[in-house]
Amino acid sequence: MVERFFSASKMEQPNQSDPDPDPIMLLSGPPSCGKSSLLFQFAFNSAMDGNRNVVFICNRRKLESNPPFLSQGINPSSDTFQSIQMKYVDDDEGIKNYFAAFHLHDTFPAAVVVDDFGDFFEDRSCQERYNNPRGRDLAMVRTLALCHNAVNHANKMMPCKLLLSDTHHRDSPRWWLRIIYSEKHQQFGQWQLSEDQNCKVLHSFAVSDFGGHNRRQ
């Protein structure tokens, strides 16, 4: 699955005999390490390989102020971009509204990508909503449960992935999910993508691998 975060020219093709991993994944890393660019490359590859649409959920203002970069060698006018549907939301209610209606769909996207998932949960508003000092944690858990149910429903009919990203300011991600990809800094301009379950290094990449073009929405 890690090959979907990078241009096909950078990674070996996946082994089709490998078992399909859990449909829900988290990409975690420190601020400004290129998570959005990796997510957008994942969306591009999923749309190209699956011949179905991919939904990219994000905050429009943040995306336009800091758009993701494309991997070198990706044609910015590729028709594949037409299969990436941008959905702009401002808070967790927008995410819940989207997944609450998931079971009404006749067909499902190849993947749903949510950029900076944790940033949609404002601490004070969540505390007031649940009248609990840990309101933000409650809101995130309930939204994750809704996402989990929606994606499991979709996978009964066709493959559908859910990829979330989150920013952490410590050494490890905050959440407990089955599959967690974590970005760690090696040296200036160099990052390492590892699977957090066993700290196995999956791929090392440089910021220069993403450049040349970006795509604003």
C-alpha positions in Angstrom: 0.0 0.0 0.0 2.9 2.4 0.6 3.6 2.6 -3.1 0.4 4.7 -3.5 2.0 7.6 -1.6 4.6 8.0 -4.4 5.0 8.3 -8.1 5.0 4.9 -9.9 8.5 5.7 -11.1 9.7 6.0 -7.5 8.4 2.7 -6.2 8.2 -0.9 -7.3 4.7 -2.0 -8.4 2.7 -3.7 -5.7 2.5 -7.4 -5.5 -1.1 -8.2 -6.5 -1.0 -11.5 -4.5 -0.4 -9.6 -1.2 -3.5 -9.5 1.1 -5.4 -6.2 1.1 -4.6 -4.2 4.3 -7.1 -2.6 6.6 -9.3 -0.1 4.6 -8.7 2.6 7.2 -5.3 4.2 7.5 -3.6 7.2 9.2 -0.7 9.2 8.0 0.9 11.1 10.8 3.8 13.5 10.9 5.1 16.8 12.3 4.0 20.2 10.8 5.1 21.1 7.3 6.6 17.7 6.4 4.6 17.2 3.2 1.6 15.1 4.5 -0.8 16.9 2.1 1.4 16.2 -0.9 1.6 12.5 0.0 -2.2 12.4 0.5 -2.7 14.0 -2.9 -0.4 11.6 -4.6 -2.3 8.8 -2.9 -5.5 10.2 -4.3 -4.0 10.5 -7.7 -2.7 6.9 -7.8 -5.9 5.5 -6.4 -8.0 7.3 -9.0 -5.6 6.1 -11.8 -5.5 2.5 -10.6 -9.1 2.1 -9.6 -10.9 3.7 -12.5 -13.2 5.3 -10.0 -13.5 8.7 -8.3 -11.6 9.6 -5.2 -12.9 12.2 -2.7 -10.4 14.5 -1.1 -11.9 16.3 2.0 -10.0 19.4 3.2 -10.3 23.0 4.3 -10.4 25.2 1.2 -8.6 28.1 2.8 -5.7 26.0 4.1 -5.4 24.1 0.8 -5.3 27.3 -1.3 -2.7 29.0 1.0 -0.5 25.9 0.9 -1.4 23.7 -2.1 0.1 20.2 -2.3 3.0 19.5 -4.7 2.9 16.8 -7.3 5.6 14.2 -7.7 8.1 14.9 -10.4 7.0 13.3 -13.7 3.2 13.8 -13.1 1.6 15.7 -15.9 -0.5 18.6 -14.3 -3.0 18.4 -17.1 -3.6 14.6 -16.7 -7.2 13.5 -17.1 -6.8 11.6 -13.8 -7.3 14.8 -11.9 -10.9 14.9 -13.2 -11.5 11.8 -11.0 -10.5 13.6 -7.8 -13.5 15.3 -6.3 -12.6 18.0 -3.9 -15.0 18.4 -0.9 -14.4 21.5 1.2 -15.6 21.4 4.9 -15.0 23.8 7.7 -15.5 21.6 10.8 -16.2 18.1 12.0 -20.0 18.6 11.2 -19.1 18.7 7.5 -17.2 15.3 7.8 -20.1 13.7 9.7 -22.7 14.9 7.2 -20.7 13.4 4.3 -20.3 10.0 5.9 -23.8 9.9 7.4 -25.2 9.8 3.8 -22.6 7.2 2.6 -25.1 4.3 2.8 -27.4 6.2 0.3 -24.9 5.9 -2.5 -25.3 3.4 -5.3 -21.6 3.4 -6.0 -18.6 4.4 -3.8 -15.3 6.1 -4.4 -12.1 4.1 -4.6 -10.9 6.1 -1.6 -11.8 9.0 0.7 -8.9 11.1 1.8 -9.3 13.5 4.8 -6.4 16.0 5.1 -5.6 17.3 8.6 -8.4 15.4 10.3 -7.7 16.6 13.8 -7.7 20.3 12.8 -11.5 20.1 12.1 -12.2 19.6 15.8 -11.9 23.0 17.7 -11.2 22.4 21.3 -13.5 24.9 22.9 -16.6 24.2 20.7 -16.2 20.4 21.3 -16.0 21.0 25.1 -19.1 23.1 25.0 -21.0 20.7 22.8 -20.4 17.7 25.1 -20.0 19.7 28.4 -16.9 17.8 29.0 -13.2 18.9 29.2 -12.4 16.0 26.9 -15.0 17.0 24.4 -12.6 17.1 21.6 -11.6 13.5 22.1 -15.2 12.4 22.3 -16.0 14.3 19.1 -13.1 12.7 17.3 -13.9 9.2 18.5 -17.6 9.5 17.5 -16.7 10.8 14.0 -14.1 8.0 13.5 -16.8 5.5 14.5 -19.1 7.0 11.9 -16.4 6.9 9.2 -15.5 3.3 10.2 -19.2 2.2 9.8 -19.5 4.0 6.5 -16.4 2.5 4.9 -17.2 -1.0 6.2 -20.6 -0.7 4.5 -19.0 0.4 1.2 -16.5 -2.5 1.4 -19.3 -5.0 1.4 -20.0 -4.0 -2.2 -16.7 -2.7 -3.5 -13.2 -1.8 -2.3 -13.1 1.6 -0.6 -10.2 3.1 1.4 -10.2 5.8 4.0 -7.0 7.7 4.6 -6.7 10.3 7.3 -3.8 12.6 8.1 -3.0 14.2 11.4 -0.2 16.4 12.7 1.6 15.4 15.8 4.1 17.5 17.8 5.7 14.6 19.7 7.6 11.5 18.7 4.6 9.3 17.8 0.9 9.6 16.6 -1.9 10.3 19.1 -4.3 7.6 17.8 -4.5 3.8 18.0 -5.4 2.6 14.5 -4.5 -0.7 12.9 -2.3 0.9 10.2 -0.4 4.0 10.9 2.2 5.5 8.6 4.4 8.0 10.3 6.8 10.6 8.8 10.1 11.2 10.6 12.8 13.7 9.9 16.2 12.4 9.0 18.1 15.5 7.9 17.4 18.7 6.1 15.1 18.0 3.2 15.0 14.3 3.9 12.1 12.3 5.5 11.3 8.7 6.3 8.0 7.0 6.0 7.6 4.1 8.4 4.8 1.8 9.5 4.3 2.7 13.1 3.2 -0.8 14.3 6.7 -2.2 14.0 8.8 0.9 13.1 9.7 -0.7 9.8 11.1 1.9 7.4 9.0 1.7 4.2 10.5 4.4 2.1 12.9 7.4 2.4 12.2 10.4 0.3 13.4 14.0 -0.3 11.4 17.2 -0.5 12.8 17.5 -4.0 10.9 14.4 -5.1 7.8 16.6 -4.9 8.2 19.8 -7.0 7.8 21.5 -10.3 4.1 21.7 -10.2 1.3 22.2 -7.8 -2.4 22.3 -8.3 -4.7 24.9 -6.7 -8.4 24.3 -6.2 
